[in-house]
Amino acid sequence: MPTTTYRQLLRHREFVALFASTTAHTAAQTLASLALGVLVYGRSGSPLLSSLAMFGPALAQLLGAATVLSGADRLPPRRALSALAAVSAAATAVQALPGLPLWAVFAPLLPLGLAGCLAGGVRYGLLDELLSRDGYLLGRSLLNASTGVVQILAFAAGAALTAALTPGGTLLLAAACHLLAAATARTGLARRPARRTGAATPAATWSATARLWSDRERRRVYLALWVPGGLIVGAESLFVPYDPAHAGLLLAASAAGMLTGDALAARFLPARLTARLTARLRGRLAMPLCALLAGPYLAFGLRPPLPAGLALAAVAALGYASGLLLQQQLLDRTPGDLTGHALGLHTSGMLAFQGLAATAAGAAAQVTSPATAMSLTAAASLAATALLWPRDRRAGSRIDRAYTICHPHRW
């Protein structure tokens, strides 16, 4: 029976276990990121080193995407998720050791990034395996909502915890959250075989990535997933210098808009339409939503009053729902034995591009102003969407025919 409501999702025992494990993983990452940034800045006084400490694992995921990502489909999901969470717990606990040289604090970022890259592919490949075709959007939207809420709460609590427990104590708490994620995956998920056979080697990773990247429409979907939204994350990274006193409100408004957009796209679009009509609409709606994501940020160059700024941030964030629709397009164009690899590549590329976009937006703000840089970043996002849009319109009209021929079992 297709999964079309959140209530049905929460009755799915394995999805609940995956949801709980993912939530604990997000809390661990958020707490560790904040604590490590505070620790490195306190010891070095360098904003650059502090930023690298916080975003180093996301950048290391690029290396993971080039070396270990083939394991997302070649490892049993339960064993992989529990083992990778245990590795993350150990690496985070090492960073909490007192008196550790600064270089040694950075050293665990590499295994953390590699583990995060592989775990993302395993996690979202398993999600597609657990749920029906339309259920993926619903499940991913709920995981996205959990990630947004947990990040907000963990950042808020992390500031107090870092002051009360010291950064080292907060890192140990993050390691405990990783262990909780490992235990939840181990006890709550059923034993399942890997989707593919063979060793998870760098050569296998390159081969699978080349196979995914060889298709023109998949390349377009990946670029649509990474570029327009990544640039807007860069604009959001300027909320603090744009309005230090109200940056939290602006971030909260954006989070509320994102959660609303995800819920509407995942809950109502698949549930109310036939599979073929839904596929056509996804192809047609994804790019307008990308444009909605960027358009309101053009007005930030005029420094609107706070209520208008909050409304603009919330409306723009509705456009993040494009990510769900584009992910479904990616799944529709991906063979089942490459699902984990394809979704892991999406996640790793997305995080890396967000980091690069935030760096570029910060550099633009340095030479202009935060408000101007936000508008310029939004204009770049709209330009990227316009370049992707003509091809997307043609692709949306033929998705059913091409996909039915290649993968009739999914229909």
C-alpha positions in Angstrom: 0.0 0.0 0.0 1.5 3.4 -0.9 2.6 5.7 1.9 0.7 8.9 1.4 0.3 10.5 4.9 2.6 11.3 7.8 0.5 9.1 10.1 1.3 6.1 7.9 5.0 7.0 8.0 5.0 7.1 11.8 3.4 3.6 11.9 6.3 2.2 9.8 8.6 0.7 12.4 11.8 0.8 10.3 11.1 4.4 9.1 10.7 5.4 12.8 14.1 3.8 13.6 15.7 5.6 10.6 14.1 8.9 11.6 15.3 8.5 15.2 18.8 7.6 14.1 19.0 10.5 11.6 17.7 12.9 14.3 20.4 11.8 16.7 23.0 12.1 13.9 21.9 15.7 13.1 22.0 16.7 16.8 25.6 15.3 17.1 26.8 17.1 13.9 25.3 20.4 15.0 26.6 20.3 18.6 30.1 19.2 17.4 30.2 21.9 14.7 29.5 24.7 17.1 31.7 23.4 19.9 34.6 22.8 17.5 34.3 26.3 16.1 34.4 27.8 19.6 37.3 25.6 20.6 39.4 26.5 17.5 38.7 30.2 17.6 39.5 30.3 21.3 42.9 28.7 20.8 43.8 30.3 17.5 41.9 33.6 17.3 41.5 32.9 13.6 38.0 33.3 12.0 39.2 31.3 9.0 40.4 28.3 11.0 37.2 28.4 13.1 35.1 28.4 9.9 37.2 25.5 8.4 36.7 23.6 11.7 32.9 24.0 11.4 32.6 23.2 7.7 35.6 20.9 7.2 33.5 17.7 7.3 31.2 19.1 4.6 34.2 19.9 2.3 35.7 16.4 3.1 32.5 14.9 1.7 33.9 15.8 -1.8 36.7 13.4 -1.2 34.2 10.8 0.0 32.2 11.2 -3.1 35.3 10.4 -5.2 36.5 7.4 -3.1 34.0 5.6 -0.9 30.5 6.5 -2.1 30.1 3.2 -4.0 29.7 1.6 -0.6 26.3 3.2 -0.3 24.8 0.4 -2.5 27.4 -2.3 -1.7 27.1 -2.5 2.1 24.2 -3.9 4.2 22.4 -0.7 5.4 21.9 -1.7 9.1 25.5 -2.7 9.6 26.8 0.3 7.6 24.8 2.9 9.4 25.6 1.6 12.9 29.3 1.2 12.1 29.7 4.6 10.5 27.9 6.3 13.5 30.4 4.5 15.8 33.3 5.8 13.8 31.9 9.3 14.0 31.5 9.0 17.8 35.1 7.9 18.1 36.5 10.7 15.9 34.4 13.3 17.8 35.6 12.0 21.2 39.2 12.3 20.1 38.6 16.0 19.4 37.5 16.4 23.0 40.8 15.2 24.4 42.3 18.0 26.6 45.6 19.5 25.5 45.4 18.1 21.9 47.5 20.1 19.4 45.6 22.2 17.0 46.6 20.1 14.0 45.3 17.0 15.8 41.9 18.7 16.4 41.6 19.0 12.6 42.8 15.5 11.8 39.5 13.7 12.6 37.6 16.0 10.2 38.6 13.7 7.3 37.2 10.5 8.7 34.1 12.4 9.9 33.6 13.8 6.3 34.1 10.4 4.7 31.8 8.7 7.2 29.1 11.4 6.6 29.3 11.1 2.9 28.9 7.3 2.9 26.2 7.4 5.6 24.2 9.9 3.6 24.1 7.6 0.6 23.2 4.5 2.7 20.5 6.4 4.6 18.7 7.9 1.7 19.1 4.8 -0.4 17.5 2.8 2.4 14.7 5.4 2.6 13.8 4.8 -1.0 13.9 1.0 -0.4 11.7 1.2 2.7 8.9 3.4 1.2 6.8 3.4 -2.0 7.8 5.5 -5.0 5.7 8.5 -3.8 6.5 7.7 -0.2 10.1 8.9 -0.7 9.1 12.5 -1.0 7.0 12.2 2.1 9.7 10.5 4.1 12.4 12.9 2.9 10.3 15.9 3.8 9.8 14.6 7.3 13.6 14.0 7.7 14.2 17.5 6.3 11.8 18.9 8.9 13.5 17.0 11.7 16.9 18.3 10.5 15.7 21.9 10.4 14.1 21.8 13.9 17.0 19.8 15.5 19.6 22.2 14.0 17.8 25.3 15.4 17.3 23.7 18.9 20.9 22.3 18.9 22.5 25.6 17.9 20.4 27.3 20.6 21.2 24.7 23.3 24.8 24.3 22.1 25.7 27.9 22.9 24.6 27.4 26.5 26.2 23.9 26.7 29.5 25.2 25.4 29.5 27.8 28.1 28.4 25.4 30.8 30.3 22.2 29.8 33.2 23.8 27.9 33.7 22.9 24.2 35.3 19.6 25.1 32.3 18.6 27.2 30.0 19.5 24.4 32.0 17.4 22.0 31.7 14.4 24.3 27.9 15.0 24.3 28.0 15.0 20.5 29.9 11.7 20.6 27.2 10.3 22.8 24.5 11.4 20.3 26.5 9.5 17.5 26.5 6.4 19.7 22.7 6.8 20.2 22.3 7.0 16.4 24.4 3.8 16.1 22.3 1.9 18.7 19.0 3.1 17.2 20.1 1.9 13.7 21.4 -1.4 15.0 18.3 -2.3 17.1 15.5 -0.7 15.0 16.4 -1.6 11.4 15.9 -5.0 9.9 18.8 -6.9 8.3 18.8 -6.2 4.6 21.3 -7.3 1.9 23.3 -4.8 -0.1 21.7 -3.6 -3.3 24.8 -4.4 -5.3 27.6 -6.9 -5.1 31.3 -6.2 -5.3 33.9 -4.3 -3.3 33.5 -0.6 -2.4 36.7 0.7 -4.0 37.6 4.1 -5.4 37.5 2.6 -8.9 34.0 1.3 -8.3 33.0 4.8 -7.0 34.5 6.5 -10.1 32.8 4.0 -12.4 29.3 4.5 -10.7 29.7 8.3 -10.7 30.7 8.3 -14.4 27.7 6.2 -15.1 25.4 8.6 -13.3 27.0 11.7 -14.8 27.0 10.3 -18.4 23.2 11.0 -18.8 22.5 14.6 -19.8 19.2 14.8 -18.0 20.7 13.5 -14.7 23.5 16.1 -15.1 20.8 18.8 -15.4 19.0 17.6 -12.3 22.2 17.5 -10.3 23.0 21.0 -11.3 19.5 22.2 -10.5 19.8 20.5 -7.1 23.2 22.1 -6.3 23.4 25.6 -7.9 20.2 27.7 -7.4 19.6 26.6 -3.8 23.3 26.6 -2.9 23.6 30.2 -3.9 20.6 31.1 -1.7 22.2 29.3 1.2 25.1 31.7 0.5 22.7 34.6 0.8 21.3 33.3 4.1 24.8 33.0 5.4 24.9 36.8 5.4 22.0 37.3 7.8 24.3 37.9 10.7 26.3 40.7 9.2 23.2 42.0 7.4 21.2 42.4 10.7 23.1 41.1 13.8 20.3 41.9 16.2 17.6 40.0 14.2 19.6 37.3 12.3 17.9 34.6 14.5 14.5 35.8 13.5 15.4 35.9 9.8 16.8 32.3 10.0 13.7 31.2 11.9 11.5 32.7 9.2 13.4 30.9 6.5 13.2 27.6 8.4 9.5 28.0 8.8 9.0 28.7 5.1 11.2 25.7 4.1 9.2 23.3 6.4 5.9 24.6 5.0 7.0 24.2 1.4 8.4 20.7 2.0 5.2 19.6 3.7 3.0 21.0 0.9 5.0 19.4 -1.9 5.4 16.0 -0.2 2.0 15.7 1.3 -0.3 16.9 -1.4 1.4 16.7 -4.7 1.9 12.9 -4.7 -1.2 12.0 -2.8 -3.7 13.8 -5.0 -2.5 12.9 -8.5 -1.8 9.9 -10.7 1.8 8.8 -11.1 2.1 10.1 -14.7 0.4 13.5 -14.0 2.5 13.9 -10.9 5.8 13.3 -12.8 4.8 15.9 -15.4 4.0 18.5 -12.8 7.2 17.8 -10.9 9.1 18.5 -14.1 7.2 21.7 -14.7 7.1 23.0 -11.1 10.7 22.4 -10.0 12.3 25.3 -11.8 9.6 27.9 -11.0 10.1 27.0 -7.3 13.9 27.6 -7.8 13.0 31.0 -9.1 10.8 31.7 -6.1 13.7 30.7 -3.9 15.8 33.5 -5.3 13.4 36.3 -6.3 12.5 37.8 -2.9 16.2 38.1 -2.0 16.6 40.8 -4.8 14.7 43.1 -2.5 17.2 42.8 0.4 19.5 45.1 -1.6 17.0 47.9 -0.7 17.2 47.0 3.1 13.4 46.5 3.7 12.1 46.9 7.2 12.2 43.9 9.5 8.6 42.7 9.0 9.0 42.8 5.3 12.4 41.1 5.5 10.9 38.3 7.6 8.0 37.8 5.1 10.5 37.8 2.1 12.7 35.2 3.8 9.7 33.0 4.6 8.2 33.2 1.1 11.5 32.6 -0.6 12.1 29.5 1.5 9.0 27.9 0.1 11.1 27.4 -3.0 13.3 24.9 -1.2 10.5 22.4 -2.0 12.1 22.3 -5.5 14.8 20.1 -3.9 12.2 17.4 -3.1 10.8 17.4 -6.6 14.2 17.4 -8.2 15.3 14.5 -6.0 12.2 12.5 -7.2 13.3 13.3 -10.8 16.7 12.0 -10.0 15.3 8.8 -8.6 13.1 8.4 -11.7 16.2 8.6 -13.9 18.4 6.3 -11.7 18.7 2.5 -11.8 17.7 0.9 -8.6 21.2 -0.6 -7.9 22.6 3.0 -7.9 20.0 4.7 -5.7 22.3 5.1 -2.7 25.2 6.4 -4.7 23.0 8.8 -6.6 21.5 10.3 -3.5 24.8 10.4 -1.7 26.4 12.2 -4.6 23.5 14.7 -4.4 24.0 15.3 -0.7 27.8 15.6 -0.9 27.7 18.0 -3.9 25.0 20.1 -2.3 26.9 20.5 1.0 30.1 21.3 -0.8 28.5 23.8 -3.1 26.7 25.5 -0.2 30.1 25.9 1.5 31.6 27.4 -1.6 28.6 29.7 -2.2 28.8 31.0 1.4 32.5 31.7 0.9 31.8 33.6 -2.3 28.9 35.5 -0.8 31.1 36.5 2.2 33.8 37.7 -0.2 31.3 39.8 -2.1 30.0 41.3 1.1 33.6 42.2 2.1 34.0 44.4 -1.0 30.4 45.7 -1.2 27.9 45.3 1.7 25.9 42.3 3.0 22.7 43.7 1.5 24.3 44.1 -1.9 25.9 40.7 -1.8 22.6 39.1 -1.0 21.0 40.6 -4.0 23.9 39.7 -6.2 23.8 36.1 -5.0 20.1 36.0 -5.7 20.6 37.4 -9.2 23.2 34.6 -9.8 20.7 32.0 -8.6 18.1 33.3 -11.0 20.6 33.3 -13.9 21.4 29.7 -13.1 17.7 28.8 -13.0 17.2 30.5 -16.4 20.0 28.5 -18.0 18.5 25.3 -16.7 14.9 26.1 -17.4 14.5 25.6 -21.2 15.9 22.1 -21.0 13.7 21.3 -18.0 10.5 22.3 -19.9 11.3 19.9 -22.7 12.3 17.1 -20.3 9.1 17.4 -18.2 7.0 16.7 -21.3 8.8 13.4 -22.1 9.7 12.0 -18.7 6.9 9.4 -18.7 7.8 7.9 -22.1 11.5 7.7 -21.6 11.3 6.4 -18.0 8.6 3.8 -18.7 10.8 2.4 -21.5 14.0 2.2 -19.3 12.4 1.3 -16.0 8.9 -0.2 -16.4 9.1 -1.9 -13.0 8.8 1.4 -11.1 5.4 2.2 -12.8 
